[in-house]
Amino acid sequence: MTDRPRTRSEAFARAEERGRHLTATILSGPDMLTGEIFAHRLGLTVSDLHDLEQAHAVLVLPSPSPRGSRYPAGPLHFTPRTPCGPAT
């Protein structure tokens, strides 16, 4: 059993460390894809995927490591959309 934190700041520091560990565990799981693999599964280039990220059209989970963003591998249903314009 671990010792109880003596101060509030110690409790927060421990909680932050647990959060970092849990984040790393989740993002390193087999159901989290790199940008390259995710783009390939969607039939896109990485540049196209970045455009979708900027448009908030895909879920991207940031990672503390450089170039560490991950994408959930869940069901992928993607239909490219064309910009909406006036009806003719």
C-alpha positions in Angstrom: 0.0 0.0 0.0 1.3 3.5 -0.8 1.7 6.3 1.7 -0.9 9.0 1.6 0.3 12.3 0.3 1.2 14.8 3.0 0.3 17.9 1.1 -2.2 19.0 -1.5 0.6 19.7 -4.0 2.0 16.2 -3.4 -1.4 14.7 -4.1 -1.7 16.7 -7.3 1.8 15.6 -8.4 0.9 12.0 -7.9 -2.4 12.4 -9.7 -0.6 14.0 -12.7 1.9 11.2 -12.8 -0.9 8.6 -12.8 -2.6 10.5 -15.6 0.6 10.6 -17.7 1.1 6.9 -17.2 -2.6 6.1 -18.1 -2.3 8.3 -21.2 0.8 6.6 -22.4 -0.8 3.2 -21.8 -3.9 4.1 -23.8 -2.1 5.8 -26.7 0.4 2.8 -27.1 -2.4 0.3 -27.4 -2.9 -1.7 -30.6 -6.2 0.1 -31.3 -4.4 3.4 -31.7 -3.0 4.2 -35.2 -0.3 6.5 -36.4 -1.3 9.2 -38.8 0.4 7.4 -41.7 -1.6 4.1 -41.1 -4.8 6.0 -40.4 -4.5 8.0 -43.6 -3.7 4.8 -45.6 -6.8 3.1 -44.2 -8.9 6.0 -45.4 -7.3 6.1 -48.8 -5.8 9.6 -48.1 -2.5 11.2 -48.0 -1.1 12.4 -44.7 -1.5 16.0 -46.0 -5.2 15.3 -46.6 -5.6 13.8 -43.1 -4.0 17.0 -41.7 -6.6 19.0 -43.5 -9.4 16.9 -42.0 -7.8 17.5 -38.6 -7.9 21.2 -39.1 -11.5 21.0 -40.1 -12.3 18.9 -37.0 -13.6 16.1 -39.2 -11.5 13.3 -37.5 -10.8 12.5 -33.9 -7.1 12.9 -33.1 -5.6 12.2 -29.7 -2.5 14.2 -29.0 0.5 12.5 -27.4 3.2 14.0 -25.3 5.8 12.6 -27.6 6.8 14.4 -30.8 4.8 13.3 -33.8 2.9 11.1 -31.4 -0.7 11.9 -32.3 -2.9 8.8 -32.4 -6.1 8.0 -34.1 -8.7 5.4 -32.8 -8.9 2.4 -35.1 -12.6 1.9 -34.5 -15.0 1.5 -37.3 -14.0 3.8 -40.1 -16.8 5.2 -42.2 -15.5 8.0 -44.3 -17.1 9.6 -47.3 -15.3 12.5 -48.8 -17.5 15.6 -49.0 -17.4 18.3 -51.5 -17.9 21.9 -50.3 -21.5 23.0 -50.1 -22.5 25.6 -52.5 -25.8 27.2 -53.7 -28.3 24.9 -55.2 -28.6 25.2 -58.9 
